[in-house]
Amino acid sequence: ARKALEGGTFTGYSAICVAGVLPPDGILVAMDVSEESAAIAARYAQKQHGLKRVAIADWDVHHGNGTQHVFEEDPTVFYASTHQWPLYPGTGLREEKGQGNILNVPLPPGAGSIF
């Protein structure tokens, strides 16, 4: 999280600060390669750097049920996930909205990519 907040990027299991510049109220966007890392980075950014709001974007084949569960009652963290449905772990329905801070976009198998 520290490296992301300073405008750096990580590889592997970590977070990326999208523009390298944070607005005054502080928004860190963590891309969830490992849901544990994104959750830890989000909370670290809030506790150590005083960020008021954090967004986590998770896009891969599986829903990040652990990250969603950690933050579903915390409106200071926005969690968005695109994932294949149906597939393990069987969570991530559109109806799962937390406190209005959860956005799930389940996709059918073979939905492909624009890249």
Phi and psi in degrees as GROMACS dihedral restraints (atoms count N, CA, C in turn):
[ dihedral_restraints ]
;  ai    aj    ak    al  type     phi  dphi    fc
    3     4     5     6     1   -59.2    20    10
    4     5     6     7     1   -46.6    20    10
    6     7     8     9     1   -63.4    20    10
    7     8     9    10     1   -40.3    20    10
    9    10    11    12     1   -63.8    20    10
   10    11    12    13     1   -41.2    20    10
   12    13    14    15     1   -65.1    20    10
   13    14    15    16     1   -26.1    20    10
   15    16    17    18     1   -89.8    20    10
   16    17    18    19     1     7.5    20    10
   18    19    20    21     1    92.0    20    10
   19    20    21    22     1     3.5    20    10
   21    22    23    24     1   -84.4    20    10
   22    23    24    25     1   176.4    20    10
   24    25    26    27     1  -128.1    20    10
   25    26    27    28     1   160.1    20    10
   27    28    29    30     1  -117.9    20    10
   28    29    30    31     1   162.4    20    10
   30    31    32    33     1  -120.1    20    10
   31    32    33    34     1   160.6    20    10
   33    34    35    36     1    80.3    20    10
   34    35    36    37     1  -131.5    20    10
   36    37    38    39     1   -94.4    20    10
   37    38    39    40     1    84.5    20    10
   39    40    41    42     1  -165.1    20    10
   40    41    42    43     1  -156.2    20    10
   42    43    44    45     1  -123.8    20    10
   43    44    45    46     1   159.0    20    10
   45    46    47    48     1  -129.6    20    10
   46    47    48    49     1   131.0    20    10
   48    49    50    51     1   -85.9    20    10
   49    50    51    52     1   117.3    20    10
   51    52    53    54     1   -55.3    20    10
   52    53    54    55     1   -54.1    20    10
   54    55    56    57     1  -104.8    20    10
   55    56    57    58     1    -8.8    20    10
   57    58    59    60     1    77.8    20    10
   58    59    60    61     1     0.2    20    10
   60    61    62    63     1  -130.1    20    10
   61    62    63    64     1   130.1    20    10
   63    64    65    66     1  -104.2    20    10
   64    65    66    67     1   137.5    20    10
   66    67    68    69     1   -66.7    20    10
   67    68    69    70     1   166.4    20    10
   69    70    71    72     1   -53.6    20    10
   70    71    72    73     1   -39.0    20    10
   72    73    74    75     1   -84.6    20    10
   73    74    75    76     1    -6.2    20    10
   75    76    77    78     1    78.1    20    10
   76    77    78    79     1   107.2    20    10
   78    79    80    81     1  -129.9    20    10
   79    80    81    82     1   117.8    20    10
   81    82    83    84     1  -102.8    20    10
   82    83    84    85     1   128.5    20    10
   84    85    86    87     1  -102.9    20    10
   85    86    87    88     1   116.4    20    10
   87    88    89    90     1  -106.0    20    10
   88    89    90    91     1   125.0    20    10
   90    91    92    93     1   -90.8    20    10
   91    92    93    94     1   122.5    20    10
   93    94    95    96     1   -83.4    20    10
   94    95    96    97     1    91.4    20    10
   96    97    98    99     1   -84.3    20    10
   97    98    99   100     1   -39.2    20    10
   99   100   101   102     1  -127.0    20    10
  100   101   102   103     1   119.4    20    10
  102   103   104   105     1   -60.0    20    10
  103   104   105   106     1   -32.7    20    10
  105   106   107   108     1   -65.1    20    10
  106   107   108   109     1   -42.5    20    10
  108   109   110   111     1   -63.9    20    10
  109   110   111   112     1   -42.1    20    10
  111   112   113   114     1   -65.1    20    10
  112   113   114   115     1   -41.8    20    10
  114   115   116   117     1   -65.0    20    10
  115   116   117   118     1   -42.7    20    10
  117   118   119   120     1   -65.8    20    10
  118   119   120   121     1   -43.1    20    10
  120   121   122   123     1   -63.4    20    10
  121   122   123   124     1   -39.9    20    10
  123   124   125   126     1   -62.8    20    10
  124   125   126   127     1   -47.9    20    10
  126   127   128   129     1   -68.5    20    10
  127   128   129   130     1   -38.1    20    10
  129   130   131   132     1   -59.3    20    10
  130   131   132   133     1   -46.3    20    10
  132   133   134   135     1   -60.1    20    10
  133   134   135   136     1   -38.5    20    10
  135   136   137   138     1   -70.2    20    10
  136   137   138   139     1   -46.8    20    10
  138   139   140   141     1   -75.6    20    10
  139   140   141   142     1   -43.5    20    10
  141   142   143   144     1   -89.7    20    10
  142   143   144   145     1   -24.3    20    10
  144   145   146   147     1  -121.3    20    10
  145   146   147   148     1     3.4    20    10
  147   148   149   150     1    70.6    20    10
  148   149   150   151     1    19.7    20    10
  150   151   152   153     1   -66.1    20    10
  151   152   153   154     1   134.8    20    10
  153   154   155   156     1   -86.4    20    10
  154   155   156   157     1   -32.9    20    10
  156   157   158   159     1  -133.2    20    10
  157   158   159   160     1   141.0    20    10
  159   160   161   162     1  -135.6    20    10
  160   161   162   163     1   141.6    20    10
  162   163   164   165     1  -119.8    20    10
  163   164   165   166     1   137.0    20    10
  165   166   167   168     1  -118.8    20    10
  166   167   168   169     1   124.3    20    10
  168   169   170   171     1  -110.0    20    10
  169   170   171   172     1   124.7    20    10
  171   172   173   174     1  -122.5    20    10
  172   173   174   175     1   112.8    20    10
  174   175   176   177     1  -132.1    20    10
  175   176   177   178     1   109.5    20    10
  177   178   179   180     1  -163.7    20    10
  178   179   180   181     1  -169.7    20    10
  180   181   182   183     1   -72.5    20    10
  181   182   183   184     1   -29.3    20    10
  183   184   185   186     1  -104.2    20    10
  184   185   186   187     1   145.8    20    10
  186   187   188   189     1   -73.9    20    10
  187   188   189   190     1   139.5    20    10
  189   190   191   192     1   -85.8    20    10
  190   191   192   193     1    69.0    20    10
  192   193   194   195     1   -60.7    20    10
  193   194   195   196     1   -33.0    20    10
  195   196   197   198     1   -67.1    20    10
  196   197   198   199     1   -45.6    20    10
  198   199   200   201     1   -64.1    20    10
  199   200   201   202     1   -44.4    20    10
  201   202   203   204     1   -58.9    20    10
  202   203   204   205     1   -45.4    20    10
  204   205   206   207     1   -61.6    20    10
  205   206   207   208     1   -40.8    20    10
  207   208   209   210     1   -60.7    20    10
  208   209   210   211     1   -38.2    20    10
  210   211   212   213     1  -109.4    20    10
  211   212   213   214     1     0.8    20    10
  213   214   215   216     1   -64.3    20    10
  214   215   216   217     1   -19.8    20    10
  216   217   218   219     1  -105.6    20    10
  217   218   219   220     1    11.2    20    10
  219   220   221   222     1  -118.3    20    10
  220   221   222   223     1    97.6    20    10
  222   223   224   225     1   -68.3    20    10
  223   224   225   226     1    -4.7    20    10
  225   226   227   228     1   -82.5    20    10
  226   227   228   229     1    -8.2    20    10
  228   229   230   231     1  -122.6    20    10
  229   230   231   232     1   121.3    20    10
  231   232   233   234     1   -96.2    20    10
  232   233   234   235     1   129.0    20    10
  234   235   236   237     1  -121.3    20    10
  235   236   237   238     1   122.6    20    10
  237   238   239   240     1  -121.5    20    10
  238   239   240   241     1   134.9    20    10
  240   241   242   243     1  -136.4    20    10
  241   242   243   244     1   130.8    20    10
  243   244   245   246     1  -111.6    20    10
  244   245   246   247     1   137.1    20    10
  246   247   248   249     1  -162.7    20    10
  247   248   249   250     1   160.9    20    10
  249   250   251   252     1   -74.6    20    10
  250   251   252   253     1   140.1    20    10
  252   253   254   255     1  -137.6    20    10
  253   254   255   256     1   133.5    20    10
  255   256   257   258     1   -83.9    20    10
  256   257   258   259     1   144.5    20    10
  258   259   260   261     1  -170.4    20    10
  259   260   261   262     1   158.4    20    10
  261   262   263   264     1   -54.2    20    10
  262   263   264   265     1   136.1    20    10
  264   265   266   267     1   -94.5    20    10
  265   266   267   268     1     9.6    20    10
  267   268   269   270     1    84.8    20    10
  268   269   270   271     1    13.4    20    10
  270   271   272   273     1  -114.6    20    10
  271   272   273   274     1   175.9    20    10
  273   274   275   276     1    97.1    20    10
  274   275   276   277     1    33.4    20    10
  276   277   278   279     1   -74.8    20    10
  277   278   279   280     1   154.1    20    10
  279   280   281   282     1   -55.8    20    10
  280   281   282   283     1   -32.0    20    10
  282   283   284   285     1   -70.2    20    10
  283   284   285   286     1   -16.2    20    10
  285   286   287   288     1   -79.6    20    10
  286   287   288   289     1   102.6    20    10
  288   289   290   291     1  -120.4    20    10
  289   290   291   292     1    -2.6    20    10
  291   292   293   294     1    56.6    20    10
  292   293   294   295     1  -131.1    20    10
  294   295   296   297     1   -97.1    20    10
  295   296   297   298     1    30.0    20    10
  297   298   299   300     1    88.1    20    10
  298   299   300   301     1     7.3    20    10
  300   301   302   303     1  -108.4    20    10
  301   302   303   304     1     8.9    20    10
  303   304   305   306     1  -118.7    20    10
  304   305   306   307     1   130.3    20    10
  306   307   308   309     1  -129.1    20    10
  307   308   309   310     1   113.0    20    10
  309   310   311   312     1  -109.3    20    10
  310   311   312   313     1   132.7    20    10
  312   313   314   315     1  -125.1    20    10
  313   314   315   316     1    84.6    20    10
  315   316   317   318     1   -71.4    20    10
  316   317   318   319     1   136.5    20    10
  318   319   320   321     1  -117.5    20    10
  319   320   321   322     1   146.7    20    10
  321   322   323   324     1   -71.6    20    10
  322   323   324   325     1   155.0    20    10
  324   325   326   327     1   -53.8    20    10
  325   326   327   328     1   138.0    20    10
  327   328   329   330     1    77.9    20    10
  328   329   330   331     1    14.7    20    10
  330   331   332   333     1   -62.2    20    10
  331   332   333   334     1   -22.9    20    10
  333   334   335   336     1    79.3    20    10
  334   335   336   337     1  -163.1    20    10
  336   337   338   339     1  -147.8    20    10
  337   338   339   340     1   155.9    20    10
  339   340   341   342     1   -86.2    20    10
  340   341   342   343     1    -5.7    20    10
